[in-house]
Amino acid sequence: MIDPQAKSARYRLGVDTGGTFTDFVLFDGERLLVHKVLSTPEAPERAILQGIAELGLDSGDLQVIHGSTVATNAVLERKGVRTAYITNRGLGDVLTIGRQARRELYNLQPPPAPPPVPRELCWEVDARTGADGKPVAALTEADRAALLALLEQHQPEAVAINLLFSWLDDRDERAIESWLPARLFVARSSAVLPEYREYERGIATWLNAWVGPRVAGYLARLGQALAPAPVAVMQSSGGTVRADLAGQRAVHLLLSGPAGGLMGARYVGQQAGYARLLTFDMGGTSTDVALIDGEIRLTAEGHIGRWPVAVPMVDMHTIGAGGGSIAQLDAGGVLQVGPESAGAAPGPACYGQGGRQATVTDANLVLGRLLPDVFLGGAMTLDTAAAHTAIGSLAAQMGMTVQATAEGVIAIANDHMAQALRVISVQRGIDPRNFVLTSFGGAGGLHVCALADALGLRAALVPVQAGVLSALGMLVAPPARHLSHTLTGLLDGFTDARLELQLQELAAQGRVALQAEGIAASDIRIAHRLDLRYRGQSSTLELPWQGISAGIAAFEQLHEQRYGHRLALPVELVTLRCSLQGPPLAINLPGLGSPGPSSPQRTATVAGCAQPVPVYGRDELGAGQHIDGPALITETVATTWLAPGWHCVVDRVGNLLLERE
């Protein structure tokens, strides 16, 4: 706990709200302090306030950077507000029809999915802009009267406006917005995503309007509760935005927490001397995997649930495999693990909160890889008997021993995660053996050796503060903006000067936004990128802007790496992109206090090991210390299972550098 009398400067607090736990990392100018509490999904701010109180902090001394799941949960649980969708005449069904892609290709009678917007809330106007950006049909007073009548009849809370070619001329969208009452939450496609493809642009705009009031309301309550502390929110792209502005950018918050994890992994990797990381963040509900090659990769082709999200977000793959993933038999008697999760309430059986179904956490406890009395630093004791009962019930159905069943649960969870890691590496033409597997999240350290073995990797990294790395990432994330604008045509049909001018116009918009948050113009770093494709293709590749000639050569090289071939076709420009970011907080991880090696605290019985396994407290390890597996390394918020055949070295700040013997 922080001594209130010792406060002399503003503290910076990173808060990551997850499905099971809410994590805190506090930086007081010299050291880091971590904390964890169970999440309160029905009111996420309650867990945040509880953690701040338990840390003994006064909001007057805080600057809070928050990773929120409110937008994500609202989408996944379909808890958005009543939203109207305004578009051109004849295009009211675009969001319902989508790309006509079926989730189950060979299912001729798939269950009908509810449309994003009910038909009665899809409204059309006669205005039209052509593909050249010139007006074809103008808005009329009849359009205005019809919309106002529909508003009176249906009483929506939010409105999404998505007109054809609004990225070329948004005057009609702005005019419609001006007609709407101030009480409505309004999202314009020309502001949310000024790019081509009316379906993807429309979905992004609708999502922003659909969950925007929920996000804005939550952030307003949080800001009021934490006043006078300034609050910023992590965006899906890995940069922060001021909380009072974030509510209008709800669609940019859908990967808020996972983006913090990647920022934390990149930061710790840089400090440890590793630039190429294959990351997996295993929490209580899900596992997120990603690839970092110096910089964090962004994508405009992400998804949330069944919806495409075309705004920039960290490029990651998520599966329903976490510590709370439920293990059960399917209708054919086959063991399945996830995607259903026990969550925070009731949680795994071993949490002692009424959960009865077997989970991955229960299996790890049964196998001895989790110690019941050191969970959360001893603040929460795991119920070993309840875990044995849950796994035992599953074992009885399978006709197997409890240990064999627990090992099966772990093996299936590991297989799911290994496959996810292959998706973002091997399936993209990238050899994962050139990267260091980096594990974080509360459950990641229990599986890191098995996943490295599955991928043929000989090295892995378990960062310091791995159990709360997403919250640490909030601390080191810079304020940032990512802007885009569609501009189509053959790349060699433009001039370098024209594209430079267009990119500088985007940069000017972003610079104004960051300066409004108090960032000096001289501190803003700007990077330009282009979306390119061969003429006739529908998908694009994103590359740094380096001039037209160099851009064509770089595109063809990347296309060959990704898809295995080049085409004798001209290269087409699709979209201009501009990324701007302010300076991140400079944090130097504190070195370990004890220079010498420490002895095991105790031993533990672990299934599969003939001899008792040494247990080390991570906060007592010395810099340069070597540990041979099998061993357990415990800390306040996580446990690392160092499997037989592996050993680790503790670096100067406490990262665990794992190597296969």
C-alpha positions as CSV (number, residue, x, y, z in Angstrom):
1,M,0.0,0.0,0.0
2,I,1.2,3.6,-0.7
3,D,1.7,5.8,2.3
4,P,-0.5,8.8,1.7
5,Q,2.0,11.0,3.6
6,A,4.7,10.0,1.1
7,K,2.9,11.4,-2.0
8,S,4.8,14.2,-3.5
9,A,4.0,13.9,-7.3
10,R,1.2,12.8,-9.5
11,Y,1.0,9.0,-9.9
12,R,0.2,7.4,-13.2
13,L,-2.2,4.4,-12.9
14,G,-2.8,1.9,-15.7
15,V,-6.1,0.0,-15.3
16,D,-7.1,-2.9,-17.5
17,T,-10.6,-4.3,-17.0
18,G,-10.8,-7.9,-18.1
19,G,-13.6,-10.4,-18.2
20,T,-12.4,-12.0,-14.9
21,F,-9.9,-9.6,-13.2
22,T,-9.3,-5.8,-13.2
23,D,-5.5,-5.2,-13.2
24,F,-3.7,-2.1,-11.8
25,V,-0.1,-1.0,-12.4
26,L,0.9,2.2,-10.5
27,F,4.1,4.2,-11.4
28,D,5.2,6.6,-8.7
29,G,8.1,8.1,-10.7
30,E,10.6,5.4,-9.5
31,R,8.9,2.1,-9.0
32,L,5.9,0.0,-10.1
33,L,3.2,-1.4,-7.8
34,V,0.7,-4.0,-9.1
35,H,-2.7,-5.0,-7.8
36,K,-5.6,-7.2,-9.0
37,V,-9.3,-7.4,-8.0
38,L,-12.2,-9.4,-9.4
39,S,-14.0,-7.6,-12.2
40,T,-17.6,-6.4,-11.7
41,P,-19.0,-6.8,-15.2
42,E,-22.4,-5.2,-14.4
43,A,-20.6,-2.0,-13.3
44,P,-16.9,-2.0,-14.3
45,E,-16.2,1.2,-12.4
46,R,-16.9,-0.5,-9.1
47,A,-13.9,-2.8,-9.4
48,I,-11.7,0.2,-10.4
49,L,-12.8,2.2,-7.4
50,Q,-12.3,-0.8,-5.2
51,G,-8.7,-1.3,-6.4
52,I,-7.9,2.4,-6.0
53,A,-9.2,2.2,-2.4
54,E,-7.2,-0.9,-1.7
55,L,-4.1,0.7,-3.0
56,G,-4.7,3.6,-0.6
57,L,-4.7,6.2,-3.4
58,D,-6.3,9.6,-3.6
59,S,-7.7,10.5,-7.0
60,G,-6.4,14.0,-6.7
61,D,-2.9,12.5,-7.1
62,L,-3.7,10.3,-10.1
63,Q,-3.5,10.3,-13.8
64,V,-5.5,7.2,-15.0
65,I,-5.1,5.4,-18.3
66,H,-7.8,2.8,-18.8
67,G,-8.4,-0.2,-21.0
68,S,-12.1,-0.7,-21.2
69,T,-14.2,-3.7,-22.2
70,V,-17.5,-1.8,-22.2
71,A,-17.6,-1.3,-26.0
72,T,-16.6,-4.9,-26.6
73,N,-19.1,-6.4,-24.2
74,A,-21.9,-4.2,-25.5
75,V,-21.3,-5.5,-29.0
76,L,-20.8,-9.1,-28.1
77,E,-23.8,-9.2,-25.8
78,R,-25.9,-7.1,-28.3
79,K,-26.6,-4.5,-25.6
80,G,-26.3,-1.4,-27.8
81,V,-29.0,1.3,-27.8
82,R,-31.9,1.7,-30.2
83,T,-30.2,3.0,-33.3
84,A,-31.6,4.4,-36.6
85,Y,-29.6,4.0,-39.8
86,I,-29.9,6.7,-42.5
87,T,-28.7,6.0,-46.0
88,N,-29.5,6.6,-49.7
89,R,-32.7,5.5,-51.4
90,G,-32.6,1.8,-52.2
91,L,-29.7,1.0,-49.9
92,G,-31.5,0.4,-46.6
93,D,-30.7,-3.3,-46.7
94,V,-27.0,-3.0,-47.2
95,L,-26.1,-3.8,-43.6
96,T,-28.4,-6.8,-43.6
97,I,-27.2,-8.3,-46.9
98,G,-23.5,-7.6,-46.1
99,R,-21.1,-9.6,-48.3
100,Q,-23.4,-12.6,-48.5
101,A,-20.7,-14.7,-46.8
102,R,-21.9,-17.7,-44.9
103,R,-20.2,-18.7,-41.6
104,E,-20.9,-22.4,-42.4
105,L,-20.2,-22.9,-46.1
106,Y,-22.0,-26.2,-46.5
107,N,-24.9,-25.6,-44.2
108,L,-27.8,-25.0,-46.6
109,Q,-30.2,-24.0,-43.8
110,P,-28.2,-21.8,-41.4
111,P,-30.1,-20.3,-38.5
112,P,-31.2,-16.8,-39.4
113,A,-29.1,-14.1,-37.7
114,P,-30.8,-10.9,-36.6
115,P,-30.0,-7.9,-38.8
116,P,-27.8,-5.2,-37.3
117,V,-30.6,-2.7,-37.7
118,P,-34.3,-3.6,-37.8
119,R,-35.9,-2.8,-41.1
120,E,-38.2,-0.2,-39.5
121,L,-35.2,1.7,-38.3
122,C,-33.4,1.8,-41.8
123,W,-34.4,5.1,-43.3
124,E,-33.6,6.4,-46.8
125,V,-33.2,9.8,-48.4
126,D,-33.2,10.8,-52.1
127,A,-29.9,12.6,-51.9
128,R,-27.0,11.1,-54.0
129,T,-23.4,11.9,-54.7
130,G,-21.7,10.3,-57.7
131,A,-18.5,8.3,-57.8
132,D,-16.7,11.4,-59.1
133,G,-17.8,13.3,-56.0
134,K,-20.3,15.5,-57.8
135,P,-23.9,15.8,-56.7
136,V,-26.5,13.7,-58.5
137,A,-29.6,14.4,-56.4
138,A,-29.9,17.0,-53.6
139,L,-31.5,16.8,-50.2
140,T,-35.0,18.2,-50.0
141,E,-37.3,19.6,-47.5
142,A,-39.4,16.5,-48.0
143,D,-36.4,14.4,-46.8
144,R,-36.1,16.5,-43.7
145,A,-39.8,16.3,-42.9
146,A,-39.8,12.5,-43.4
147,L,-36.8,12.0,-41.2
148,L,-38.2,14.1,-38.4
149,A,-41.5,12.3,-38.6
150,L,-39.7,8.9,-38.3
151,L,-37.7,10.2,-35.3
152,E,-40.9,11.2,-33.6
153,Q,-42.5,7.8,-34.3
154,H,-39.6,5.4,-33.4
155,Q,-37.7,7.4,-30.7
156,P,-34.2,6.1,-31.3
157,E,-31.4,7.0,-28.9
158,A,-28.7,7.1,-31.6
159,V,-28.5,7.7,-35.4
160,A,-25.9,6.4,-37.8
161,I,-25.6,8.3,-41.2
162,N,-24.0,6.5,-44.1
163,L,-24.3,7.9,-47.6
164,L,-22.7,6.8,-50.8
165,F,-19.3,8.4,-51.6
166,S,-19.4,10.5,-48.4
167,W,-15.7,10.2,-48.2
168,L,-15.6,12.4,-51.4
169,D,-18.2,14.9,-50.3
170,D,-19.8,14.9,-46.8
171,R,-22.0,17.9,-47.1
172,D,-25.2,15.8,-47.2
173,E,-24.2,13.9,-44.1
174,R,-23.5,17.1,-42.3
175,A,-26.8,18.6,-43.3
176,I,-28.7,15.6,-42.0
177,E,-26.8,15.7,-38.8
178,S,-27.8,19.4,-38.4
179,W,-31.5,18.4,-38.7
180,L,-31.3,16.0,-35.7
181,P,-32.2,16.9,-32.1
182,A,-29.2,17.5,-29.8
183,R,-30.4,14.7,-27.5
184,L,-29.4,12.0,-30.0
185,F,-26.0,10.4,-30.3
186,V,-25.0,10.9,-34.0
187,A,-22.3,9.1,-36.0
188,R,-21.4,10.2,-39.5
189,S,-19.6,7.8,-41.8
190,S,-17.5,10.6,-43.2
191,A,-16.1,11.2,-39.6
192,V,-15.9,7.6,-38.4
193,L,-14.4,6.0,-41.5
194,P,-13.9,8.1,-44.7
195,E,-13.1,5.2,-46.9
196,Y,-14.8,3.3,-49.8
197,R,-16.9,0.1,-49.3
198,E,-20.3,1.2,-48.1
199,Y,-20.9,-2.0,-46.1
200,E,-17.8,-1.9,-44.0
201,R,-18.1,1.9,-43.6
202,G,-21.7,1.5,-42.6
203,I,-21.0,-1.2,-40.1
204,A,-18.3,0.9,-38.4
205,T,-20.6,3.9,-38.3
206,W,-23.5,1.8,-36.9
207,L,-21.3,0.2,-34.3
208,N,-20.1,3.6,-33.2
209,A,-23.6,4.9,-32.8
210,W,-25.0,1.6,-31.4
211,V,-22.6,1.4,-28.4
212,G,-21.5,5.0,-28.3
213,P,-24.1,6.1,-25.6
214,R,-23.2,3.1,-23.4
215,V,-19.5,3.9,-23.7
216,A,-20.0,7.7,-23.2
217,G,-22.2,7.1,-20.2
218,Y,-19.7,4.7,-18.6
219,L,-16.8,7.0,-19.1
220,A,-18.7,9.9,-17.8
221,R,-19.6,8.0,-14.6
222,L,-16.0,6.9,-14.2
223,G,-14.6,10.4,-14.8
224,Q,-17.0,11.8,-12.2
225,A,-16.1,9.1,-9.7
226,L,-12.3,9.7,-10.3
227,A,-12.5,13.5,-10.4
228,P,-10.3,15.4,-10.4
229,A,-8.0,12.8,-11.8
230,P,-7.6,13.1,-15.6
231,V,-8.6,9.9,-17.4
232,A,-7.5,8.6,-20.8
233,V,-8.6,5.5,-22.6
234,M,-6.7,3.0,-24.7
235,Q,-7.8,2.7,-28.3
236,S,-7.7,-0.4,-30.4
237,S,-4.8,1.0,-32.3
238,G,-2.5,1.1,-29.3
239,G,-2.7,4.8,-28.5
240,T,-4.7,6.7,-25.9
241,V,-7.4,9.3,-26.3
242,R,-8.8,11.6,-23.6
243,A,-11.9,10.0,-22.0
244,D,-14.2,12.8,-22.7
245,L,-13.5,12.4,-26.4
246,A,-13.5,8.6,-26.4
247,G,-17.3,8.3,-26.1
248,Q,-17.6,9.7,-29.6
249,R,-15.1,7.2,-30.9
250,A,-16.6,4.0,-29.3
251,V,-15.8,1.9,-32.4
252,H,-12.1,2.7,-31.8
253,L,-12.2,1.1,-28.3
254,L,-13.2,-2.5,-29.2
255,L,-9.7,-3.9,-28.6
256,S,-8.8,-1.5,-25.9
257,G,-7.5,-4.1,-23.3
258,P,-5.6,-6.4,-25.8
259,A,-4.0,-3.3,-27.4
260,G,-2.5,-2.5,-24.0
261,G,-1.0,-5.9,-23.7
262,L,0.8,-5.5,-27.0
263,M,2.1,-2.1,-26.0
264,G,3.4,-3.6,-22.8
265,A,5.0,-6.6,-24.6
266,R,6.7,-4.3,-27.1
267,Y,8.0,-2.1,-24.3
268,V,9.3,-5.0,-22.2
269,G,10.7,-6.7,-25.3
270,Q,12.7,-3.6,-26.2
271,Q,14.1,-3.3,-22.7
272,A,15.2,-7.0,-22.9
273,G,16.7,-6.6,-26.3
274,Y,14.1,-8.4,-28.3
275,A,12.4,-6.7,-31.2
276,R,10.7,-9.7,-32.8
277,L,8.0,-11.2,-30.6
278,L,5.3,-13.8,-31.0
279,T,2.9,-12.9,-28.2
280,F,0.1,-14.7,-26.5
281,D,-2.0,-13.1,-23.8
282,M,-3.9,-15.7,-21.9
283,G,-6.4,-14.3,-19.4
284,G,-9.5,-15.7,-17.7
285,T,-11.8,-15.7,-20.6
286,S,-9.8,-15.6,-23.9
287,T,-6.4,-15.8,-25.4
288,D,-5.1,-13.1,-27.8
289,V,-2.1,-13.8,-30.1
290,A,-0.2,-11.4,-32.2
291,L,3.1,-10.8,-33.9
292,I,5.4,-7.8,-33.3
293,D,8.3,-7.1,-35.7
294,G,9.8,-4.0,-34.2
295,E,6.4,-2.2,-34.5
296,I,2.9,-3.4,-33.6
297,R,1.0,-4.3,-36.7
298,L,-2.3,-2.7,-37.3
299,T,-5.1,-3.9,-39.5
300,A,-8.3,-2.5,-41.0
301,E,-9.7,-6.0,-41.5
302,G,-10.5,-6.9,-37.9
303,H,-13.8,-8.3,-36.6
304,I,-15.8,-8.2,-33.5
305,G,-18.2,-11.0,-33.2
306,R,-19.7,-11.4,-36.7
307,W,-19.1,-7.8,-37.7
308,P,-16.2,-6.4,-39.7
309,V,-14.5,-3.5,-38.1
310,A,-12.6,-1.5,-40.7
311,V,-11.1,1.1,-38.3
312,P,-7.4,0.7,-37.4
313,M,-6.8,-1.8,-34.7
314,V,-3.9,-4.0,-33.5
315,D,-3.6,-7.1,-35.7
316,M,-4.3,-10.0,-33.5
317,H,-6.2,-13.3,-33.4
318,T,-8.5,-14.1,-30.5
319,I,-9.8,-17.5,-29.4
320,G,-12.0,-18.6,-26.5
321,A,-9.3,-20.3,-24.5
322,G,-8.6,-18.8,-21.1
323,G,-8.1,-19.9,-17.5
324,G,-11.9,-19.9,-17.1
325,S,-12.6,-21.8,-20.3
326,I,-15.1,-24.6,-19.5
327,A,-14.2,-28.2,-20.2
328,Q,-17.1,-30.4,-21.1
329,L,-18.2,-33.3,-23.4
330,D,-20.1,-32.5,-26.6
331,A,-23.1,-34.4,-27.9
332,G,-20.7,-37.0,-29.4
333,G,-18.9,-37.5,-26.1
334,V,-15.7,-35.7,-27.2
335,L,-13.9,-33.4,-24.8
336,Q,-14.2,-29.7,-25.7
337,V,-12.4,-26.8,-24.0
338,G,-14.0,-23.4,-24.5
339,P,-15.1,-21.1,-25.9
340,E,-17.7,-20.8,-23.1
341,S,-16.1,-19.4,-20.0
342,A,-16.9,-19.4,-16.3
343,G,-15.9,-15.7,-16.2
344,A,-15.5,-13.8,-13.0
345,A,-18.8,-15.0,-11.5
346,P,-19.1,-17.7,-10.6
347,G,-15.6,-18.4,-12.1
348,P,-13.7,-21.7,-12.0
349,A,-14.8,-24.2,-9.3
350,C,-11.6,-23.6,-7.4
351,Y,-12.6,-19.9,-6.8
352,G,-15.2,-21.1,-4.3
353,Q,-17.9,-18.9,-5.6
354,G,-20.4,-21.6,-6.7
355,G,-18.8,-22.7,-9.9
356,R,-19.2,-26.4,-10.6
357,Q,-18.0,-26.9,-14.1
358,A,-14.4,-27.9,-14.8
359,T,-12.1,-25.2,-16.3
360,V,-8.5,-24.9,-17.4
361,T,-7.6,-23.2,-14.1
362,D,-9.1,-26.2,-12.2
363,A,-7.0,-28.6,-14.3
364,N,-3.8,-26.7,-13.6
365,L,-4.6,-26.7,-9.8
366,V,-5.3,-30.4,-9.9
367,L,-2.0,-31.1,-11.6
368,G,-0.2,-29.1,-9.0
369,R,0.9,-26.3,-11.4
370,L,-1.0,-23.8,-9.4
371,L,-0.5,-23.5,-5.6
372,P,-3.7,-22.8,-3.7
373,D,-2.2,-20.6,-1.0
374,V,-0.2,-18.2,-3.2
375,F,-2.9,-17.2,-5.7
376,L,-3.1,-13.4,-5.9
377,G,-0.2,-13.3,-3.4
378,G,-2.2,-15.2,-0.8
379,A,-5.2,-12.8,-0.9
380,M,-7.4,-15.5,-2.4
381,T,-7.1,-19.2,-1.5
382,L,-8.0,-21.6,-4.2
383,D,-10.4,-24.5,-3.3
384,T,-8.4,-27.6,-4.2
385,A,-11.3,-30.0,-3.2
386,A,-13.8,-28.1,-5.4
387,A,-11.4,-28.4,-8.4
388,H,-10.9,-32.1,-7.8
389,T,-14.7,-32.5,-7.7
390,A,-15.2,-30.6,-10.9
391,I,-12.5,-32.4,-12.8
392,G,-13.6,-35.7,-11.2
393,S,-17.1,-35.3,-12.4
394,L,-15.8,-34.9,-16.0
395,A,-13.4,-37.8,-15.5
396,A,-16.3,-40.1,-14.4
397,Q,-18.2,-39.2,-17.7
398,M,-15.0,-40.1,-19.7
399,G,-14.1,-43.2,-17.7
400,M,-10.6,-41.8,-17.0
401,T,-8.6,-40.9,-13.9
402,V,-8.7,-37.3,-12.6
403,Q,-5.1,-36.7,-13.5
404,A,-5.5,-38.0,-17.1
405,T,-8.6,-35.9,-17.5
406,A,-6.8,-32.7,-16.2
407,E,-3.9,-33.4,-18.6
408,G,-6.4,-33.8,-21.4
409,V,-8.0,-30.5,-20.7
410,I,-4.6,-28.7,-20.7
411,A,-3.5,-30.5,-23.9
412,I,-6.7,-29.4,-25.8
413,A,-6.3,-25.8,-24.5
414,N,-2.7,-25.8,-25.6
415,D,-3.6,-27.1,-29.0
416,H,-6.1,-24.4,-29.5
417,M,-3.5,-21.7,-28.6
418,A,-0.8,-23.2,-30.7
419,Q,-3.1,-23.2,-33.7
420,A,-3.9,-19.6,-33.1
421,L,-0.2,-18.8,-33.1
422,R,0.2,-20.5,-36.4
423,V,-2.6,-18.4,-37.9
424,I,-0.8,-15.2,-37.3
425,S,2.7,-16.5,-38.4
426,V,2.9,-19.7,-40.5
427,Q,-0.3,-18.9,-42.4
428,R,1.1,-15.5,-43.4
429,G,4.4,-16.9,-44.7
430,I,6.3,-16.0,-41.5
431,D,8.6,-18.5,-39.8
432,P,7.8,-18.3,-36.0
433,R,11.2,-19.7,-35.2
434,N,12.7,-16.2,-35.9
435,F,10.6,-14.8,-33.1
436,V,10.6,-15.0,-29.3
437,L,7.4,-16.4,-27.8
438,T,6.3,-13.8,-25.2
439,S,3.8,-14.9,-22.6
440,F,1.6,-12.7,-20.5
441,G,-1.8,-12.6,-18.9
442,G,-2.7,-14.2,-15.6
443,A,-2.6,-17.8,-17.1
444,G,0.1,-17.4,-19.8
445,G,3.1,-18.6,-17.8
446,L,1.5,-21.9,-17.1
447,H,1.4,-22.8,-20.8
448,V,4.4,-21.0,-22.3
449,C,6.8,-24.0,-22.5
450,A,4.2,-26.3,-24.0
451,L,3.4,-23.8,-26.7
452,A,7.0,-23.2,-27.5
453,D,7.5,-26.9,-27.9
454,A,4.5,-27.1,-30.2
455,L,5.9,-24.4,-32.5
456,G,9.5,-25.7,-32.4
457,L,10.8,-22.6,-30.6
458,R,13.8,-22.8,-28.4
459,A,13.4,-19.4,-26.6
460,A,10.6,-17.7,-24.7
461,L,10.1,-14.6,-22.6
462,V,7.9,-14.2,-19.5
463,P,8.1,-10.4,-18.9
464,V,8.3,-8.8,-15.5
465,Q,4.7,-8.0,-14.4
466,A,3.4,-10.5,-17.0
467,G,0.2,-11.1,-15.2
468,V,-0.7,-7.4,-15.5
469,L,1.1,-6.5,-18.7
470,S,-1.9,-5.0,-20.4
471,A,-2.2,-2.5,-17.5
472,L,1.6,-1.8,-17.8
473,G,1.0,-1.2,-21.5
474,M,-1.5,1.5,-20.6
475,L,1.2,3.4,-18.8
476,V,3.6,3.4,-21.8
477,A,1.1,4.0,-24.5
478,P,1.3,7.4,-26.2
479,P,-1.6,9.6,-27.1
480,A,-2.3,8.9,-30.8
481,R,-4.6,9.3,-33.7
482,H,-4.9,7.2,-36.9
483,L,-6.6,8.9,-39.9
484,S,-7.4,7.6,-43.3
485,H,-9.0,8.7,-46.6
486,T,-9.7,6.7,-49.7
487,L,-8.0,7.9,-52.9
488,T,-8.2,5.4,-55.8
489,G,-6.2,5.2,-59.0
490,L,-3.1,3.6,-60.5
491,L,-0.2,4.4,-58.3
492,D,2.0,5.5,-61.1
493,G,-0.7,7.8,-62.3
494,F,-0.1,10.1,-59.3
495,T,2.9,12.2,-58.6
496,D,4.9,12.1,-55.4
497,A,4.1,15.8,-54.8
498,R,0.3,15.2,-55.0
499,L,0.4,12.3,-52.6
500,E,2.6,14.2,-50.2
501,L,0.1,17.0,-50.2
502,Q,-2.8,14.7,-49.5
503,L,-0.9,13.0,-46.7
504,Q,0.0,16.3,-45.1
505,E,-3.7,17.3,-45.1
506,L,-4.4,14.2,-43.0
507,A,-1.5,15.0,-40.8
508,A,-2.8,18.5,-40.1
509,Q,-6.1,17.1,-38.9
510,G,-4.4,14.7,-36.5
511,R,-2.0,17.3,-35.3
512,V,-5.0,19.6,-34.3
513,A,-6.6,16.7,-32.4
514,L,-3.4,15.9,-30.4
515,Q,-2.6,19.5,-29.7
516,A,-6.1,19.8,-28.2
517,E,-5.0,17.2,-25.7
518,G,-2.0,19.4,-24.7
519,I,0.6,17.7,-26.9
520,A,3.2,20.1,-28.3
521,A,3.5,20.1,-32.1
522,S,7.2,19.5,-31.9
523,D,6.6,16.3,-29.9
524,I,4.2,14.7,-32.4
525,R,5.7,11.8,-34.5
526,I,4.0,11.2,-37.9
527,A,4.1,8.2,-40.2
528,H,2.4,7.8,-43.5
529,R,1.2,4.5,-45.1
530,L,-0.6,3.5,-48.3
531,D,-3.1,0.6,-49.0
532,L,-2.1,-0.9,-52.3
533,R,-3.3,-3.8,-54.5
534,Y,-2.9,-5.1,-58.0
535,R,-5.6,-3.7,-60.4
536,G,-8.6,-6.0,-60.3
537,Q,-8.0,-7.2,-56.7
538,S,-10.3,-6.5,-53.8
539,S,-7.9,-7.0,-50.9
540,T,-5.0,-4.6,-50.2
541,L,-1.6,-4.6,-48.5
542,E,-0.5,-1.7,-46.3
543,L,3.0,-0.3,-46.8
544,P,5.0,2.7,-45.5
545,W,5.0,5.7,-47.8
546,Q,8.4,5.9,-49.5
547,G,7.7,7.4,-52.9
548,I,5.8,5.9,-55.8
549,S,8.6,3.9,-57.5
550,A,9.9,2.4,-54.2
551,G,6.3,1.8,-53.1
552,I,5.6,-0.4,-56.2
553,A,8.7,-2.4,-55.6
554,A,8.0,-2.9,-51.9
555,F,4.4,-3.9,-52.7
556,E,5.4,-6.6,-55.2
557,Q,8.0,-8.0,-52.7
558,L,5.4,-8.1,-49.9
559,H,2.8,-9.7,-52.1
560,E,5.2,-12.4,-53.1
561,Q,6.1,-13.1,-49.4
562,R,2.5,-13.2,-48.3
563,Y,0.9,-15.1,-51.3
564,G,3.9,-16.7,-53.0
565,H,3.7,-14.9,-56.3
566,R,3.8,-11.6,-58.2
567,L,1.4,-10.5,-61.0
568,A,2.1,-8.7,-64.2
569,L,-0.4,-6.1,-63.4
570,P,-0.2,-2.4,-62.5
571,V,-0.4,-1.4,-58.8
572,E,-3.4,0.5,-57.6
573,L,-3.6,3.0,-54.7
574,V,-6.7,2.6,-52.6
575,T,-6.4,4.5,-49.3
576,L,-4.0,7.0,-47.7
577,R,-3.2,6.5,-44.0
578,C,-1.6,8.8,-41.4
579,S,-0.5,7.8,-37.9
580,L,0.3,10.5,-35.3
581,Q,1.5,10.0,-31.7
582,G,2.7,12.0,-28.9
583,P,5.6,11.1,-26.6
584,P,5.0,8.0,-24.4
585,L,5.8,8.1,-20.7
586,A,9.5,7.3,-20.1
587,I,9.6,4.4,-17.6
588,N,12.8,2.6,-16.8
589,L,12.0,-0.8,-15.2
590,P,13.7,-0.9,-11.8
591,G,16.6,-3.3,-11.5
592,L,16.5,-6.2,-9.1
593,G,17.5,-5.3,-5.6
594,S,19.3,-8.6,-4.7
595,P,22.2,-9.4,-7.0
596,G,22.7,-13.0,-5.9
597,P,20.6,-16.1,-6.5
598,S,17.9,-17.1,-4.1
599,S,16.9,-20.6,-2.9
600,P,13.5,-22.2,-3.4
601,Q,10.9,-21.2,-0.9
602,R,9.5,-24.7,-0.8
603,T,8.7,-27.7,-2.9
604,A,5.4,-28.9,-4.5
605,T,4.1,-32.1,-5.9
606,V,3.4,-31.7,-9.6
607,A,1.7,-34.5,-11.7
608,G,4.2,-36.2,-14.0
609,C,7.3,-35.3,-12.0
610,A,8.8,-38.1,-9.9
611,Q,10.5,-35.8,-7.4
612,P,9.1,-32.7,-5.6
613,V,9.4,-29.6,-7.7
614,P,11.2,-26.5,-6.3
615,V,9.0,-23.3,-5.9
616,Y,10.6,-19.9,-6.3
617,G,9.1,-16.5,-5.4
618,R,9.7,-14.3,-8.4
619,D,10.2,-11.2,-6.3
620,E,13.1,-12.9,-4.5
621,L,15.0,-14.0,-7.6
622,G,18.4,-12.3,-8.3
623,A,19.7,-10.9,-11.6
624,G,21.5,-13.6,-13.5
625,Q,20.0,-16.5,-11.6
626,H,19.6,-19.8,-13.5
627,I,16.8,-22.1,-12.8
628,D,16.4,-25.6,-14.3
629,G,13.0,-27.1,-14.9
630,P,10.9,-28.6,-13.6
631,A,10.1,-25.6,-11.3
632,L,7.3,-23.3,-10.3
633,I,7.9,-19.6,-10.2
634,T,5.2,-17.7,-8.4
635,E,4.3,-14.1,-8.2
636,T,1.4,-12.0,-7.0
637,V,-0.6,-12.1,-10.2
638,A,0.7,-15.2,-12.1
639,T,2.6,-18.5,-12.0
640,T,5.1,-19.7,-14.5
641,W,5.5,-23.5,-15.0
642,L,9.1,-24.2,-16.1
643,A,8.6,-27.6,-17.7
644,P,11.2,-30.4,-17.7
645,G,13.8,-29.8,-20.4
646,W,13.6,-26.0,-20.0
647,H,15.7,-23.6,-18.0
648,C,15.5,-19.9,-17.5
649,V,17.8,-17.0,-16.7
650,V,16.6,-13.9,-14.8
651,D,17.7,-10.7,-16.4
652,R,18.6,-7.4,-14.7
653,V,14.9,-6.2,-14.3
654,G,13.4,-9.6,-13.5
655,N,12.2,-10.9,-17.0
656,L,12.4,-14.7,-17.3
657,L,14.4,-15.7,-20.4
658,L,13.4,-19.3,-21.1
659,E,15.5,-21.6,-23.3
660,R,15.0,-25.2,-24.3
661,E,17.9,-27.4,-23.3
